[in-house]
Amino acid sequence: MNALDSLKSVGFDLANLRDGTVVSRSPIDGAVLGYLVANDRAGYDQTVDQAVAAFQQWRRVPAPRRGELVRLFGEAVRRHKPALAELITLEVGKITSEAAGEVQEVIDICDFAVGLSRQLYGLTIASERPGHHMQERWHPLGPVGIITAFNFPMAVWSWNAALALICGNSVLWKPSEKTPMTARALAALLDDVIRTFPEAPAQLSSVLQGGREVGEWLATDARLPLVSATGSTRMGRDVAVKVAGRFGRSLLELGGNNAMIVAPTAHEDLAVRAITFAAAGTAGQRCTTARRLYIHSSRYETIVARLKRAYATLPVGDPRAAGTLVGPLIDVAAFDGMQAALEGARRAGGHVHGGERVDIAGLAGHYVRPALVELPAPCEISDRETFAPILYIFRYDRIEDAINGNNAVMQGLSSSLITRDLMESELFLSAEGSDCGIANINIGPSGAEIGGAFGGEKETGGGRESGSDAWKAYMRRQTQTVNYSGTLPLAQGVKFDVE
């Protein structure tokens, strides 16, 4: 039995998805997985109206009961983990362990959200007026629009949706047009749970298939108080302007041009493994992928030599095959972008190792050898994010110079330092250190856990998703004052006597 067959129980069957204009193609071999119907404007408006009505009902359900719905959904994902992972591999090209890891993220955030549903805490505040007390309460916000990218087609939606649901909101999901099937399958599981949950309205969760125009509808729709968007800086800038224009909220997770620093005291084996996974894992298609590497001059030749050996032997190929560590790029545009960046690096004086196309027998996908690029100094190409496995390498002599290099780009998502020097690590983590939303010591910049808030600064957008207190983005804060006395003293000693 094929693992995907388990999803037939919730109405998802690739064999029956043969109508529509939204095409799903596998980057493994270019094969068409299926077709889905795109939403037109009339269908979109009807779906949003239904989401508004669902929110008005769902917000009345106690938060712990809302958490129970998310718990049941997490259990459903657990039962269908192999099928969901296989679908991610087919539609995104992730190797099997990374695909399974993404599904595990969905499960983990559901577990986190269930506990959080009993911890949506406000504050009590001392009042200066006798016979008064003040408090802050957090209330459900409204329908939440969620726009996701292809590279984490399930996990990023779940970071948003699990929290939005326990906070009392309905959700509308616009997935990447490159990964419509993973969205369809995961949504089918949630719909199945919603159908059997007495308090849950039918349109609590919706999927909106289509291209850029659907994202624009979400951004300009005043019925949606929050739009969470993951993708390119260009896309995020457009969304932010449109949402701000109607005084809505946007939660943005955009570009990353993440740096690693290897200090003189670095553990060499740890450093090489951390660099290789962070730079070549997921074929370089993570927003937290390591794209720039600063190596201390005393360790440069040794570390670079080991990286060249590791890169030359990385198993590139069919992500379904045992032992493969690097699968295909998502499409031809990604391949062309990588080759253009490497050519630009050569013109800037870079020495390129790898980066060439790898032919895989019987597969027409875009497979490449991950690239190392030794550059004499940062340049326009290395300052720009290319969503492919390219690692630009620089020397440094002073830790302050390496930190300045880390901070010199316009993106500010993730960063890391490999060191056994306590003073260096504390400097890197201080206010004078990394300016990124994520700063790691002795691990790479990728592979974040769901317990911490995820997001970055500058052109990364400033949003925070997943753990910590990211739930507050999905709620509205209300300051409340209660007068339980029989008089009316005014704040700040104001006198306003009325006969």
GUKOL-546450 format. One record per residue: x, z, y of N, C-alpha, C in turn. Coordinates in steps of 0.001 Angstrom, whole numbers, plus 500000, padded with zeros to 6 digits. Atoms other than C-alpha are relative to their C-alpha. Layout:
N
XZYXZYXZY/...
// end
This chain:
499
500846500000498794500000500000500000500878500000501251/499297500044498732501281499071503443499638501224500826/500264498799499196501674502075505764498921499747501042/500995500303498973499563500308508393498577500055499480/501351499968500563496613500276505992499293501319500269/500631498708499749496046503969506720499190500002501286/500705500045498724494887503031510230498667499260499912/501291500671500162492009500966508867498850501004500019/501049498972500026490096504232508490499475500326501382/500459499755498630489896504478512294499727498678500732/500407501271499420489113500802512834501118499125500522/498888500842499545492612499406513470500519499185498832/499549500898501064493473496372511359500579498751500650/499348501154499384496020493797512544499400498684499519/500526501250500552494459491192510266498734499543500708/501254500337499330491215491334512254500154499793501503/499790500111498550492783491236515737500554498612500304/499605501398499867492846487471516204499318499281501153/500677500616498868490796486889519350500457500649501300/499647499455498699491809487272522994501204499289500605/498911500636499257494391486288525572501240500884500106/498846499106500003496666489347525285500687499863498649/499294500329501236499271488334522709501060501059499714/498946499084500428501420490792520773500971499242499098/498962500659500792504702489332519508501066501009499599/498940499116500461507314491102517444501356499502500482/498650500414499606510813491052518963500932499825498805/499159500137501196512141491172515403500206498534499662/499912501400500401511341487533514679499116499070500826/500864500822499158508941486320517379498619499757499436/501300500234500628505958486421515026498884500637500812/501181499453499326502511486948516528499378501069499108/500627498909500741501126490312515443498487499951500129/501437500066499794497687489756516940499660499719501443/500525500296498660495524489122519977498953501040500363/501019499090499496493392491390522126499355499394501236/500744500501498848490796490738524809500421500771501247/499638499376498723491919491402528382498734500423500739/501120499546499179489643493362530694499830499106501221/500266500649498724487978491377533451499565501067501003/500284499010498964487056493021536741498681500727499752/501287499349500256483442493694535773500133501044498889/499794499044501088484498495324532513500828501191500438/499192498909499459487132497331534342499135500987500787/500820499118499167484632498683536867499040500831499151/500894499257500882482212499659534120500754501107499269/499198498997500709484976501459532236500350501167500914/499661498919499076486030503432535326498763500836500322/501236499244499768482409504384536065499729500950498835/500206499156501180482152505698532517501016501138499951/498974498951499965485429507612532944499649501074501019/500440499029498998484059509265536091498912500900499424/501075499209500612480927510349534227500552500920498914/499397499172501052483045511596531318500735501188500600/499308498904499325485196513652533688499026501077500454/500969499033499489482143515293535246499442500887498887/500435499198501149481112516447531768501147500827499427/498851499361500651484563517309530395500527501193500801/499481498918499174485540519519533356499246501303499794/500794498785500248482784521959532347500368500671498681/499599499445501303484302522488528899501159500968500211/498887499051499822486536525613528727501330499395499548/498687500594500280490226524740528719500466500224498561/499577499866501392490931526285525279499257499063499047/500714500981500820488220524056523801500562498596500233/499346501282499746489806521086525509501307499920499208/498785499956500800493027522178523827499733499749498532/500340500231501400491252522122520469499868498512499708/500065501448500181490507518422520935501399499414499859/498630500510500058494192517761521606500678500433498703/499427499550501274495130519850518560499563499086498858/500508500872501052492905517730516336500616498610500089/499337501287499830494389514575517819501430500055499474/498641499851500505497906515857517110500050500006498485/500059499992501457496912516505513515499740498592499455/500257501376500426495553512960513233501273499162500099/498735500730499858498857511586514540500963500389498880/499148499566501115500702513680511949499637499259498713/500435500652501241498622512187509159500376498527499975/499750501439499941499275508654510355501391499678500568/498672500207499419502889509085511468500719498784499426/499283501184500514504369506484509069499421498693500517/500618501238499531501856503847510146500310499755501468/499718500149498572502344504487513849501460499635500243/498575500320499864506124504423513461500278498556499605/499796501385500423505967501139511572499512499026501073/500528500872498955503843499642514325500940499936501203/499021500004498910506365500713516988501188499109499649/498889500849500422509155499086514988499630498526500091/500430501393499974507155495863514657499851499475501425/500346500513498679506103495643518303501097500207501038/498943499704499030509134497142520098501377499648499449/498703500284500598511972496552517625500876501224499829/499194498784500203513076500195517385500347500172498529/499636499668501371514978501246514295499055501083499490/501048499163500589512893503304511879500091501463500430/499895498581499627514308506731512791499589500217501446/500406499854498606513799506141516514498498499827500147/501448500179499957510264504884515946499291501257499518/500590498751500488509449507969513874500203501123501002/499743498984498981511060510104516569499037499898501156/500972500139498914508750508628519186498642500555499599/501280499441500457505683509462517109500076501523499971/499840498546499988507075512976516717499849500556501409/500204499559498618507156513225520517498514500154500319/501444499901499788503416512552520548499479501294499382/500419498771500681502911515359518045500469501229500765/499431498846499299505192517719519954499271500287501312/500676499743498725503464517218523310498578500487499756/501316499455500338500107517821521645500108501492499702/499795498577500283501423521136520287500225500776501295/499726499358498719502746522008523745498717500147500810/501217499988499190499451521109525414498973500984499464/500954499047500579497403523198522985500295501415500502/499653498676499473499303526350523971499757500099501489/500176500015498549499179525346527624498536500147500396/501425499928499663495378525135527498499521501435500208/500322498592499747495354528953527534500908500618501068/499029499486499031497970529221530284499967499237501324/500114500702498719496672527271533286499843501035501099/500037498810499162497560530217535462500001499670501488/499898499994498556496892530695539162500728501251500458/499330498846499415498118533463541487498981500929500638/500706499079499107496734536579543094500924500270501175/499218499922498772497840536989546699499481501166500829/500402498861499174497835540127548862499414499513501321/500627500344498718495470539841551828500376501034501051/499722499077498903496293541324555214498735500693500505/501264499437499527492599542120555712499467501000498993/500570499017500926491071545273554238498714499474499378/501206500419500690488369544697551666499986498529499624/499890501417500366489616541176550868501009499837498854/498902500422500888491529539578548049500063498474500000/499756501449500030493043536110547751500538499600498627/499497500516501272493788533971544737500104498476500076/499923501442500182494812530462543742499431499643498638/500517500503501274492917528573541073500299498515499908/499737501410500267493650525231539488498777499389499325/501199500655500504490732522870538874500329498600499501/499818501391500429490423519551537026499988499040501186/499783500897498872491421516640539227499042498816500011/500837501197500070489447513605538033500570499017499006/499453501010500900489996510414536042501448499659500370/498576500261499792493731509745535620500347498625499435/499507501286500464495141506218535437501435500126499521/498670499901500599498199505878533195500515498592499707/499362501303500205500467502801533317501319500236499278/498797499739500791503168502692530637500815498734499784/499064501089500252506203500533529857500121499746498502/499930500393501404507088498797526593500907500898499170/498924499413500793510073500903525586499611501295499298/500567498841500682508161504101524772498481499856500049/501395500400499851504701502676524132498988501059499604/500911498913500362503207505874522685500364501313500687/499581498671499546505272508843523851499632500258501457/500213499757498575504987508393527612498514500147500311/501444499809499834501213507925527435499601501409499581/500406498679500508500934511112525391500452501117500927/499575498987499035502995513109527916498938500194501070/501024499951498965500361512231530483498644500395499443/501361499831500493497221512122528373499750501387499435/500218498677500587497705515381526452499809501050501082/500132499034498908498197517326529692498741499732500815/501195500321499213495482515463531596498739500467499284/501193499607500745492966516168528835499790501502499986/500207498545500009493618519902528591499735500530501404/500292499610498615493471520057532395498578499650500418/501399500280499721489897518729532236499714498623500534/500151501345499449490403515066533156499704498976498913/500072501172500857489414511776531597501228499134500271/498789500805499870492172509172531084499695498532499766/500076501458500156492453505398531473501423499479499850/498639500407500355495479503734529899500159498491500140/499605501396499899496973500426531001501386499876499367/498691500138500641499753499751528450500700498730500448/499257501230499753502497497179528840499361498862499224/500526501170500707501276493687527975500903499590498843/499104500279501124504282493579525617499697500876498786/500275499074501107502952496466523493498520500377499945/501430499668500021499143496190523347499529500616498693/500486499531501295498848496946519634500273501485499776/499729498567500153500548500330519701498979500812500784/501017499309499217498134501343522460498659499977499287/501282500126500696495158500036520511499925500965498814/500003499141501182496168501965517391499915501477500369/500010498591499631496883505288519102498661500379500624/501301499739499392493687505040521149498905500077498946/500990499944501073491716504369517965499998501362499328/499930498651500580492973507667516542499319501020500905/500621499056499084491945509558519670498490499788500060/501434500269499985488557507830519765499318500581498777/500571499457501233487968508884516167499824501512500104/500107498548499806488655512529517086498889500306501002/501019499772498974486451512286520188498599499864499410/501327500217500595483530510965518124499491501214499241/500421498857500824483515514095515975500087501325500748/499831498771499205484086516605518818498756500183500867/501318499903499357480721517934520094500024499943501520/500000499933498535481724518580523711500632498791500674/499235501104499397483716515385524224499107498793500278/500766501215499687481998512516526068500671498765499429/499513501181500722482367509071524510501117499279500742/499011500759499233484403507520527344501065500897500623/498977499089499494486836510400527758501359499320500093/498735500736500006489704508047526937499702498520499855/500220501448500037489859504299527555501337499274500093/498828500880499883492399501486527196499587498753500762/500232501189499185492556498664529735501112499003499722/498997500996500358494348495610528379500074498911501064/499832501085499044495781492944530625501353500060500673/498727500110499312498572492081533010500055500794501284/499725499305498749499728493072536456498728500324500788/501206499807499192496255492701537970499270501294499630/500676498762500405494922495639535921500681501203500645/499278498938499309497642497893537311499652500055501472/500375500036498588496741496752540812498595500567500210/501345499426499900493091497612540204500066501524499961/499861498547500098494088501117539148500579500588501283/499315499463498825496390501580542132499098500043501223/500837500080498807493742500604544670498633500642499818/501328499470500325490788502374543010499862501450500450/500173498654499446489660505404545030499301500947499031/500622499127500993487778506703541977501033500750499165/498926499397500788491150507636540466500897500817500928/499175499194499101492777510584542274501480499990499664/498601500019500416496004510188540281500274498762499170/499495501088500829497864507170538945501429500340499616/498654499750500518500893507857536743500551498688499483/499457501318500333503131504799536425501453500108499559/498641500062500531506245504235534319500427498543499934/499526501376500027508309501095534767501120499777500988/498915500366499104510595499300537171499803500599501386/500076499533498617511410500440540691499123499065500829/500829500959499269509797497250542002498521500291499776/501387499689500313506551498044540206499572501314500642/500344498689499460506631501690541302499829499991501502/500124500092498545507172500807544945498644499399500376/501286500638499735504112498568544844498850500962499722/501044499031500341501982501203543101499946501112501039/499958498871499063503118503974545448499353499645501330/500557500414498714502207502013548570498486499861499908/501441500209500145498772501051547269499260501327499806/500659498713500222497923504559546039500025500843501270/499894499230498762499188506186549236499061499456501068/500873500606499022497149503727551261498576500496499934/501340499408500137493982505337549911500062501525499868/499773498555500045495431508878550055499845500583498585/499963499495501367495668509143546277501365500566499676/498719499483500484498442510735544271500606499005499013/499304500785501017501060508811542323501088500855499365/498947499330500759503339510179539623500866498882499433/499182501167500295506250507770539248501218500346499140/498805499925500850508849507416536471500604498598499966/499512501353499763510970504439537483501427499818499480/498709500402500520514520503111537163500977501137499755/498914499066500266517531504901535769501318499246499873/498667500597500127521227504051536141500949501151499704/499482498676500330522556507056534326501482499986499663/498554499909500199526175508169534279500350501148499057/499362498944500780528266510182531840501414500181500533/498639499672499589531507511925532759500711500640498814/499189499420501078534215512656530182501212500670500637/498979499191499336536482515451531391501258500128499132/498763499846500779540068516232530321499840500879498771/500150499065501123538883519045528024498936499562499004/501117500431500849536147516984526324500370499998498522/499882500125501451535688517271522567499857498518499664/499966501452500117536645513723521581498947499447499056/500993500518500943534459513230518504498590500113500573/501306499806499388531454514679520297499772498963501095/500139500932498879532109512485523337499707498587499509/500189501371500478532376509229521379498613499821499403/501333500117500598529204509905519399498914500056501069/501010499870498940527253511010522487499932498738500844/499968501215499182528366507978524490499353498837499258/500472501153500761527621505490521732498485500040499827/501459499915500144524103506775521056499310499786501336/500665500075498700523251507142524737500034498592500576/499851501328499407524504503650525628499436498880499132/500407501088500894523608501584522545498695500267499276/501257499682500652520612503439521091498829499298500666/501184500735499525517258501662521425500404498690500668/499454501243499426519345498562522231500115500094501517/499805499807498566519997500042525667498727499940500810/501283500185499330516288499941526515499252501325500198/500605498737499577515676503559527501500228500163501497/499747499713498584515230504663531087501142501002500145/498897499040499966517757507397530211501270499481499331/498799500591500594520278505016528617501218500232500901/498750499893499242523892505668529662500457498599500395/499620501318499506524887502723531849501349500019500716/498715499870499321527986504065533633500766501157499369/499170498992500653530889506060532180501259500236500829/498794499595499263533547507944534160500873500814499048/499083499332500928536549508931532001501236500444500769/498796499510499338539393511111533237501206499177499546/498857500866500284542647509161533424500804500464498790/499209499469501111544318511476530888499380499696498639/500691500268501266541717510535528238499533498550499885/500617501324499898540881506975529250500365499095498821/499602500956501028542934504901526791499486500402498624/500428499539501325542096507039523771498494499839499810/501456500080500128538343507230524451499544498546499966/500412501412499975538020503532525313500358499312498688/499617500611501273539923502528522179499027500373498891/500951499575501031537585504595520016498627499373500222/501284500643499729534523503188521764500021498534499572/499908501401500422535738499634521150499844499888498484/500121500045501458536108500380517434498570500295499564/501374499637500364532693502038517260499032498857500306/500902501077499606530987499212519138500157498778499096/499747501185500816532627496521517011499357500091498630/500544499813501349531184498011513842498555500491499997/501394499557499971527713499057515029499128499011499226/500867500918500750525178497626512555498854499492500875/501031500657499205523051495173514557499156499148499065/500817500838500870520058493606512859498559500436499933/501413499716500231516572493979511458499774501512500083/500171498555499851515364497401512627499303500649498819/500660499451501188513396497803509405500981500276498875/499019499882501079516556497633507299500747501323500078/499237498755500054518315500790506172501395499770500564/498655500082499444521524501410508098500090499318501344/499962500642498689520649499324511158499940501051501105/500006499075498863521447501172514388499581499328501303/500376500725498777520768498461516997499079498852499617/500961501060500242517645496336516822500030498966501111/500006501089499032516616493401519021499643500468501408/500562499855498660516067493191522756498538499581499949/501444500210500050512393492995523635499625498530500095/500373501413499854512403489309524655501155499214500611/498959500879499475514362486365526010500389500377501426/499672499603498628514126487643529589501017501129500005/499032498904500100515980490797528559501373499470499612/498724500610500411518662488709526839500653499268501167/499451500748498872519077486422529832500492500943501104/499580499030498999519255489416532184501316500657499641/498753499394500450522010490962530085501169499035500191/498912500968499873524068487771530023500356499751501467/499737500191498574523681487314533787500777501179500568/499285498820499525524842490891534401501451499987499534/498627500051500509527894490430532183500823498957500741/499287501020499242528824487237534011500332500516501399/499730499408498692528478489071537319501116501026499939/498933499013500157530718491856536010501360499315499855/498734500745500124533377489307535037500471499521501370/499630500477498663533286487855538551500513501140500877/499550498830499230533796491391539894501307500570499461/498731499552500545536985491741537851499877500832498747/500218499193501194535462493393534805500546499347498743/499525500447501309536922493133531309498907500338498996/501181499816500841533992492635528899500393499995498529/499832499926501455534078493700525256498605499973499381/501328500112500615531074492552523196499029499303500928/501053500594499187527757491475524665499501498671499499/500388501313500477527504488276522644498757500077499108/501153500074500888524454487153520713500440500162498550/499737499817501428524347488187517047498910499273499234/500967500750500806522677485760514638499666500789498740/500478499290501186520579487487511991499238499009499141/500592501002500879519655485319509035498497500201499862/501439499968500184515966484504508975499213500634501123/500698499319498906515168486310512234500320499297501323/499825500748498761514625484557515564499985500893501233/499991499096498859514759487660517747501289499906500789/498834500017499112517277488288520524500869501229499716/499100498935500427520004490391518917501337499831500710/498733500062499270523181491272520810500933501117499534/498993498958500172526412493161520342500024500828501280/499899499182498783526322496136522780501337499773500694/498829500383499205528810495599525601500639501195500699/499205499097499173531571497707527126500650499157501099/499423500742498875532740496603530575500919500920500781/499042499239499199535920498035532075500075499387501389/500004500471498616535681497749535851501024500776500833/499048499280499149538323498580538462499311500955500965/500745499159499062535642500072540735498531499629499898/501430500346499985531852500263541035499755498777500879/500330501215499258530248497056542291498489499809499989/501438500232499901526842495561542995499350499942498630/500567500130501344526299494771539314499858501367499332/500064498696500668527121498280538052499083500971500725/500922499141499250525026499863540801498545499671499713/501358500458500290521985497959539551499683500220498526/500389499794501394520089498861536387499697498667499328/500347501110500879520115496151533722499494500604498704/500644499348501139517751497064530890500491499371498697/499332500573501162520146496183528085501214500882499685/498883499128500390523091497769526184501317499604500632/498756500233499269525795497433528838500486501334500532/499405498759499500528128500347529597501201499653500873/498906500222499049530341500088532700500913501232500005/499039498911500176533528502172532436500978500040501176/499094499783498872535621503642535271500939501179499701/499086498861500041538632505957535583499684500958501151/500020499061498878538650509125537667501112501016499807/498961498967500051541189511831538514499487501376500431/500553498730499523539171514524540339498525500077499627/501387499853500417535878515907539064499053499714501157/500847500263498833534507515714542597499759498499500179/500159501441499874535126511957542612499025499461498944/500916500433501058533318511534539296498564500378500340/501349499587499601530334513527540582499484499114501124/500403500909498925530279511419543733499610498637499442/500354501264500640530272508331541524498658500073499304/501293499780500648527401509724539488498867499877501019/501048499919498984525419510251542711499910498777500903/499877501074499014526365507001544437498943498914499875/500994501056500182523565504819543026498646500452500537/501302499695499427519980504630544246499063500693499012/500836499339501001518509505891540970500503501421499769/499593498611500222518542509573540082499273500641498855/500760499471501132517082510108536633500794501019499187/499318499114500941519573511560534148501519499860500143/498551499956499847523268512480533960500568500970498974/499400499047500924525732514261531726501505500101500207/498569499709499919529197515795531605500462500554498663/499401499514501248531296516231528470501251500785500378/498895499139499571533615519188529095499968501314499238/499952498617500476534808522550527792500498500925501101/499568499241498832535712523723531287498767500591500679/501182499336499443533180526285532511499837499714501485/500103500233498561534021525754536172499494498588500298/500482501369499802533501522001535888498508499891499686/501407500117500384530195522379534088499094500667501029/500824499313499002528885524878536633499954499231501317/500017500844498802529932522623539512499023498840499816/500880501133500278528108519705537884498532500395500065/501389499528500026524944521802537528499577500673501300/500307499314498744525122523279541034499372499045501003/500567500815498929523582522050544271500973498936500490/498989500989499618526871520199544917500260498978498900/499723500845501152526742518496541541499070498816499870/500859501150500263524499515907539941498729500068500843/501232500056499205521618514772542157498821499463499194/501037500561500866519539513675539169498972501060499591/501020499084500482516358515183537811500377500660498691/499529499464501276518127515773534478501514500040500040/498542499855500043521683517093534126500356500742498714/499667499469501323523228517758530703501484500275499870/498614499684500324526423519332529430500206499825498497/499602500229501388528006518130526173498914499357499146/500875500963500660525146515814525294499884498821500955/500177501155499136524318512367526627498797500163500913/501129499909499080521708511622529285498655499689499363/501263500364500643519091510428526776499633501024498936/500459499104501052517032512217524150499405501292500512/500597498798499414515039514636526318498960500611499068/501038499297500746512869517280524650498759500168500880/501243499955499231509222517666525650499821501319500752/500194498715499332509617521302526750500434500023501452/499534500051498622511417520370529971499257498933500784/500614501016499150509916518514532911500897498771500037/499243501244500068510978514866532706499766499191501269/500129500839498814511690512766535794501246500063500845/498799500076499192514147511982538531499733499843501471/500040500038498548514921511646542210500284498587500520/499691501258499312515473508841544730499121498874499465/500828501122500429514322505453543409499428500172498600/500677499701501258513390507033540096498569500460500258/501380499774499629510260508114541932499595501419500291/500296498610499683510308511909542008498937500654499142/501052499420500837507598512414539381500564500897498909/499637499159501139507657514997536595498878499967498978/500961500065501095505950514602533232500438500944498884/499704499269501224505842516436529915499970501508500221/500012498548500102506931520104529883500077500752501302/499902499069498879507509523060532193498652500069500717/501264499909499262504882523104534983499507498630500444/500467501338499643504290519336535033498483499889499975/501461500024500064500633520126534258499349500065501378/500591499841498676500088520932537931499709498663500679/500254501322499411500245517214538781498614499488499663/501281500498500482496979516737536886498825500893500426/501046499085499550495028519464538686500038500104501517/500032499741498563493973520382542205500023501514500221/499828498583499682494937523713543734498976500412501056/500968499484499034492359525805545538500343501444500341/499787498634499539493099528896547637498646500616500312/501305499354499875490192531335547503500156501390500619/500013498680499381489473534365549674498625500628499794/501247499282500247486842536948548775499968501251500877/500229498806499187485519539549551235498979500874499275/500922499104500697484030542470549300499674501248500830/500344498909499099483683544740552346498712499657500753/501189500250499192480728545065554673500310499597501417/499599500388498646482703544070557750500724498663499955/499349501307499957484466540923558935501257500046500864/498729500060499262488043541605560074500576498600499892/499440501341499980489767538367561070501513500047499796/498566500081500256493242537269560079500763499941501325/499075500005498864496177537632562497499480500846501185/500496499110498983494238540282564428499104499339501056/500883500706499052491942537740566118498723500792500225/501245499330499625488989539277567984498970498948500378/501078500949499677485701537369568099498683500742499771/501170499124500153482915539887568664498735499272500454/501283500618499701479366538612568591498915501057499914/501109499009499974476321540731569555498931499593498979/
// end
